[in-house]
Amino acid sequence: MKEKWWKNAIVYQIYPKSFQDTNGDGIGDLRGIINRLDYIKNLGADTIWLCPINVSPMMDNGYDIADYYNVDPDFGTNEDLEELVEAAKKRGIKVLMDLVVNHCSSEHAWFKEAVRDPKSKYASYFIIEETDGKEPNNMRCYAAASAWERIGDSNRFYFHSFSREQPDLNWENPELRKEIIEMMKFWQKKGIAGFRIDAIGNIKKSKEALEQKPIPTDSSDGMASMEKHVLMQNGIEEYLRELKEEVFDKYDMMTVAEVDVPEEKMERFIGKDGLFSMVFDFSYTDIDIEKRNGKEWKRDWSIKELKEKIFKSQNAIQKYGWGSPYLENHDQPRSIDKYVSKEEIGYESKTALGALYFFLRGTPFIYQGQEIGMENYPFKDADELRDPFAVERYEQSVKNGENAEADMEYFRARGRDNSRTPMQWDDGAYAGFSDTEPWIPVNPNYKTMNAKSQMEETHSVYHFYQKMICLRKSPEYGKTLTYGDFEGIETEKDALIGYKRADEKYEISVWVNFGNETVDLPEKLEQNSILLNNRTEAPESKLLPYQTILAVKEK
Ligand code: NOJ
């Protein structure tokens, strides 16, 4: 197995808008991140991923870029970014940026020009169809409306996978691809070590998606879902290879793509000469949702299923390449609320959940606040929603006379705003995030759940994450925990999840009791073999409720 710098990285994901405000506008900024680098270093992470910081109208909090070459004034300046990269480097921390190139913002100069002048070269930077006045076809975008938006009062329509303010870029156009490659090089020269690549599986569309003829519908509204037509279409790899050859490989970058790759394509995506360093796997983070009538809804799932999904994903990834274990990000709710029932949420369940994913094979990702056990926001009603996709879905339901309260219930459990509330630094005003009212409310539990108190207590989620990182980085066991083979352990009780990481030197077992009853372990644990334990007691061959233990055997 080739050793690459990013294989033993620990990534800390930052949602800049909600991390730390320093200029008193209620919005986080780059200076805030600079000020908190010591916190990240102290935790042990050595790579940060910044969600988009480019100029943007912020309709989708930066996933709608209006200028690829400049930092948004809300966050600071290009000089601030350079300073951040430098300050991070001094602490041994690398910086990844978010690359959002499936679409840009409708405020981008390219798009404005394409709208103004149909003959301009920028018109072919987008997917625009002229019709006799009707939408070209019945494709539905992810925001539950038509994927086609009329330009002004013309008969021209542009295609958008996400919201109407996010027109898709036309990757068929080599000139557009060249622009993107140049832009990536620009940031690389500023010291950016790699990219998290947004919605990259969407860049190629099927022929039918763009034709002026109806597509067979798959729901009662007569529209057709995107998935079959805009995800992982044949020919996409040609474009991705260009990025790899022109940028990723040349500069030894870490790349993590947001794309669901079926097993038969994994070799080409993350294999030896793969397109990316790694891709995000949604199989177990989206275990609790299903699509019905074009919308996502909650579904029931079991621990057994969770275990199976994790093992399946690990076995496939290990066969072909490298993984990126994660539980949370800015599109997910807080993980503890997803995987554990309300009455069982606490220190033990949070740390057990942490250990469950943290030692899987791949580069682990931690989302801001996860390391202090942040929880979902207690939403009361729709006024508190900030995520434009949620607001739009709610308003559509109200407009259509549907049960909008059902949507609200979904957002309480699953809404993206849950993880976007301000980082809870201390028990002071606005949780130490800002000295003014933040753009999104602070979770009221900040008085007791904050980084400061977590760092002061010895028995805290924060310290447990710190220990997990130390183990992954330890001179003794780090190699096994990074490069060692993964093997899922068959267990009788569903609540008992176990897996091994092994190389020629050690075999390390990770045991997690993911339930509220004591379970028997299939093997006896020698007291001196225990590397990590989230409880003070260590029964010989049992695990207490939500207990997790790492034990090592020399080979
Ligand atoms: C995925 C991003 O993670 C999400 O936040 C965003 O809304 C969409 N892509 C569109 O860019």
Residues whose N, C-alpha, C, O or C-beta is under 5 A from the ligand:
A	BS01	NOJ	D60 Y63 F162 D198 A199 D331
